[in-house]
Amino acid sequence: MSHAAKPVDKEELIAAYDSTKNYLGNTNVRSYVGQLLYVNGKSETLQGYGYDNFKTEKEPGVLSGRYGNPAASNDFNTKYEDLAGKYFVVLDVQPHSKQKEGSYVYGKKWWFYLQNRDDESDTVWFEYDGEFEHTFPFITISYFNYLKKSFVGKKYISAYSVREDGAFVSRIREYDFHTGELIPQTKEDIWEVIDVTIEDKYYDLVLVVKNQKGNISVVDTDYVNPLSNGQIVLFTNEEYKSLCSKYGGEYMNLVRQGKIRVGMPEALLIMSWGMPEDINRSSSGQDQWVYDSQYVYVKGGKITAWN
């Protein structure tokens, strides 16, 4: 039986779906309606755990039939082979019934009503969590297409670091994508994006890149989308030159190495380390930016100290 998508009041939509993001968190969640989602695979060690949060009934959510055991609890994990590699259309997005009564636990949870693209009789509910991205097992096809359109054909230099032993470490993976051989990389390498794909070991969504020597490697898309946390790890030559003109080549060389310095503008701090986990405001104007176990102090838009 085919299920039509439930009409959504325009006032419920904050904006159209943002294809520059795969996971929207708790912002504009209803815009997932109409989107095509691919159930991404898991590494071999995780396949035996199946997938969480898929239910054949929205509430109470007891699994039955194709997606589980009728006697299973709500925490029953679906079989890996029942879902991996399937495409689902989001027919409806509904707030969790307990959003208001249990805002701490359920305030950011929603129900997605999904229909198998290739079998209209195959429908399932997915409990979406707007707080924890790791619980979202999908690749949104709109986001995948955005990556292809935005990156394929462009050439980049990579952020890098130098280990204590002098070894050069790029954000480009150090092994050839096809042969598995170690690639000798340098900071002068120019990498052209030739494809976007899902690599078959850990099922990461990656950009496939090729350098001027013909080596083919990949870079995780988590690293190349500054919209996620502001950090930049790939630069086109034009972008890098423009930033050097604006901030100075010495500062940009530090940014490219993921380093910071007293006096550096906060915009470069974000490019180098990304957005902080938290910012503790101070009445003195010197704010504390929290990065894991490190603290950076910013006043007047510039770094004053860190520890």
N, C-alpha and C positions, 0 to 999 in steps of 0.2 A: 504494500500500500504506500502510495506516495504522500508525503507530507509537505504542504506548502509552507514557506517561511511566514511566520507571524508578522503582520505589519508593525512597524515601529514608529511611534510618534516622533516627528521631527524634533520636538523639544527635548526628547530623551537623548538625542545624539549631540554630544558636545561639538563634534566635528566629524568629517569623513575619516575613514580608516587611514591611519598614518603608516604608509608602506615602508617608511624608513626604519621601522621597528618591527621585530618579530614578536616580542612580548610587550604588552602595553601596561602591565602592572594593574593598578586600579583606576587608570585614567581612560575614559571613553570606551569602557569594556563592551558596550552594546554595538560599537562599530564593527565588531567581529562578525556580525550577522551578514551572511552572503559570502564570507571569505572561505577560500579553499585551504584546508589544513592537511599537511602530510605528517603521518605518524613516524617520527624519526626512529631509527634503530638504536640499539644499545650495544656497548662493547660485549664481547663474548662472555666475560665474567658476570655481567649484569642481566643477561638475557633470561636466565633462570628465574629471576624475580618478577618477570612480567611487567605490567603497567598498573599504576595506582589510579584511583579516582574515576574509572569508567564504570557506569552503572546502567542496567537496562531499565531501571525505574528511578525517577528523579529523587523521590523521597517516599519511603525511608531508604531507598537506594539498595535494596537487596538484589544481588546479582542472580540472574537465571539464564537458562538457555545458552545461546551462543557464547556469552561472555562470562560464564562462570557456573558455579554450583548453586542450585536453588536454596540450599541450606546454609550457604556461606554468609558470613557477617559482612557489614559494610566495608570492612577493611580488606576484603578478599582481593587479591591481585589477579588481573586478567592474564591469560596465557599470552606469552610473547608472540607466538606465531599467529594468533588471532587478530593482531592489530598492526604489527610492524609492516611498514610499507604501504599502508592503506591511505586513501585520500578521503577526507570527510568535508562536506559542506556544512557550514554553521547555519542551521535553520532558525535558531532562536537563542537569545541570551536572556536569562531571567535571574533576578537577585535571589540569593539563598533565603529561604523562609525564615532563617534565624538571624539574618543580618542585624535587625533592630534589637532583638532580645539578647543576643550574644555578640555584641559588637567587637569584643576583644578577639574572640576566636573566629567568628563568622562574618565580621564586618567587611572583609574584602573577598568573600567567596561568592561565586556565581555559578549558575548551571548553564552549560552549553548543550543545546539539543543538536545532535550531529546525524547526518545522513551520508552513508557510503556513496561516494560519487559513482561507483560502478554497480551498485545494487541498491535501488531505492527502498527495498524492503528492509534493508539493514540499517537500523537507527539505534543510537545509544546516547546516554547522557554522560557528560563529563563535568566533574566538579572542579571549577577553575579557581585557583588561588591567586588573588591580585597582589600578594606580598612576596611569594617565593618563586622566583623564575625557574628554579631547578625542577619544579613540579609540572612545568609546561612541556609536554613531550612532542610538541609539534614544530614543524617549520611552516610558516605561513607563506603560501606561494607568491603573494603580492610582495613580500619582503625578499624572497629569492629572486624575483624578477627585478626588483629595485637594485639588488647587488649586481646582477649581470649588466644592467643598463648603466650603472654608475661606475663600475670598475673595469669591465672587460675592454681591452684595447689601450688602457692608460699605462704609463710607465712611472715607476716610483723608485725612490731610494728609501732604505729602511732605517728605523731606529736601531741602535745596537748598544752593546756594552762590551767592556774588556775585563775579563776575569783577572784575578790576582796572578795567575800563572801566565798572563799575557795572551790567552786565547781570545779570539774575536767571536762574539756571540750576537747574531742578528735575530730580529723577530721573525725572519724567514726560517722555516725549519731547515736544519742542517743536512738532512738526507734527501737524496734525489727521490722524487715522488714515484718514479717507475722502477729504478734499479736498486734503490735502498742504499746506494753508495754515498759516502760522506762527500759533501760539496765544500771545497775550500772557498770561503766567502771573504770579501773585503768591503770596506765602507764605500768604495767607488762603484760597486755593482749597481746596475740599473735593471730593475725587474718589471717585465710587462705582464699584466694580468691577461691570461688567455682563456680562463674558464672559471665557473663557479660550480662546485660539486660537493658531494658528501663523501669523505674518505671512508674506506671500508674496514678500518680497524677499530676506531673509537666512535665512528659515525659523527665526527665533527663537520660542521658546515665550513668549507674553506674556499679561499681563492687559489686557483692554480696559477703559478707565476713562472716565468722563464727569463733567465738573465742573458746577457750579451754573449756568454760562452756556451749557451745552449742547454744549461742545466735547468731542470724543471723541479720545482718544489712547491710548497703550499704555505699559506699564512692563515691562521685562524681568523674568521670574520669578527670574532669578539675583539680582536686587536685593531681592526681597520675601520670600525664605525665609531668615530669620536662622539656621535650623538649619545652613546651609552654612558660615558663618564668624562668626556672631554679630552682624554689622553689621545695623542696622535702618535702613531708608530710608522706610518707610511706617508711620504711627502712626494708630490710631483716636483720636478725641478723648478717649475714656475712658482709653485707655492713656497718652496723652501727659499728661493731667491727673494721673493716678496717679503717673507718673514724676516730674512736677514737684513733687508733694507729697512724694515720697520723697527726691529729690536736690536740689530747688530749680530754679526756673524759669530762672535764669541759666545753670546747667550744661546744662539740657536744650535751651536755645536754641543753645548751642555744639554739642551733639550733633547737633541737627537740621541744622546747617551743616557737619557733618563736621570740627569743630574739637576741639582738646583744650587743657587748661590744667593748670599745676602745681597739685596738690592735688585734682585730679579723681579720683574712685574708679576703679579698674581696670575695674569693670563698665561704666562709661560710656565708657572708652577702647575697649572691645570693641564697644559699640553704635555708636560713632562711626567707628572705623577697622577693625573686624572683628578676628578672631583674628590674632596675629602669625605670621609665617613660622617664627619660632623664638624661644625664650626661653633666654637664657644666664643660668644661675643663679649667684649670687655668695654666698660665705660671709659677706659683710657684710650680706646680706639685701636688698641693692639689686640687683634683677634687670634685665637688659637685654632689652627686647622689640624684636625686629627686624621692621621694616616696609620691605620693599624697600631703599631706600638710607637710611632714617631709623631712628634708635634712640630708644626711649622707655625711661626708667628708672623702675622701680616699686619702692617699698619700703613695707611695711606696708599693702599694698592700695591705695596712692595714687600718682599720678604725682609724681615728684620733679624730673624734668628731661627734656628731649629735644633732639635736634639733627638 
